[in-house]
């Protein structure tokens, strides 16, 4: 990738090095040290970095870089190149303004490599941040399902079947599920009908008794096929039930009815 560099400062030797020795790596543009020129070039050229080539710069010229940085809202990295004394002076005058400090003596190749590495690292970090934001946005758009089942294999299976379309949380029993629901918002619950200690109907009763949770659709998961037990499950007034082993298409179709 060829980065765009905006060059300023009194060290014409370093500026020339960018044009003569780094043209294959950077697109280089120069600007004066006038505040307005720097801002206008930054606005219209949209460089990837401003490189300030120090050479007997005035305090005013150095200090105005703070305003340049603020005006760019931190999106324009400022790189300074100069001898150690000049760089140290800039750091004192324009506190927290330089994003990369390159102290001479450095060869043109060394300067090129350092600037390129800095911009590559910055680009990669930006892309990672944007990807994280994108994934978080997708996750927020997905409906959230809680699966309650004492069978770990069932939990894994259902999570695998649903994770492409929904955000899926799991709980091994009703106690853990209710604790989870105290702080998390869920759009639908898949609830195993037969569990040790506290079975599905008992968990559903507690859910319905909680005003915060009462409106959440609940689908029973059951391995029983006896008519009487199915009628007992339906008497609890869940939104529906699914027979184990769970048919994938039936699972998705049933969930869609309530989400």
Steps between C-alpha positions, in 0.01 A plus 500: 500500500632846407439753777448873446742721694469875560844653563579825679790658688830670426718196443497492119755219497258262672213624281708428190581152631127420507457609139822350364536178699152410620278575199431130445363469856331835563305761304664818626357851510660806661339789683626811675515546874207739491220364718234566235704325228546190712129482581390560140739241361390254768135560415527463123785250464401282796852374571570190705759694704656843543879481515663802663866526394662705774776756439532799732123529530347784702308429816187640335529261207547206733219597736249545217524125436293454816217693333548304176463177695189622679344626178549158345339338807802273537440331163812650339814345648794739535849364446806709582845451351801690633812486709457395867504856639236619251276201571533548876413869463193416293385249763528767771315766302235285329421253776337171390487614137761283328378147423839385372840655578793428268829637628790552263742368393278258304538391141221570253426127489473487881262798502293339224480169683402659832231719345360214292492262798326764713232559236451128436455431872257790521302373200481145637387625839234718336370210290488273804304765690255545213453124471430479871242778471342325201473169683358670810240671282405167343476340844266776617278443199470129570221375723614338824399148596557321830512119496440325834582129503687268737655314203826668395489326163155643433620849593796474264285361221238775523763772526670365188170492311398852598817707534508620137160665538466570873707590802473187716562469873472172692424388855516151654212557740226740599695659783783605268251615238308723740825648628600573141165662426546745787749701293455388138221567254372196312252484212407130525564203730538134403425305818554129563179351642663225711798599714619379842452714812284760328312393189384711206150577633646622832747726319225631272283579802778715647550674167129579471488627859772753424345809338828579325513156336136406463467614138798302368384223262586153634519180296520169681752241385378152583592144426167362618232408249222385732183696436438564871847647556473718192164627623658575838774696324247698298293572810792715618422722199841515339508649151567151366709187533755305297553127517848357545701422299454851369438533128713789373248643255216462749712675762570800277143526374356488851738763633417729209135495600583683822795720399 
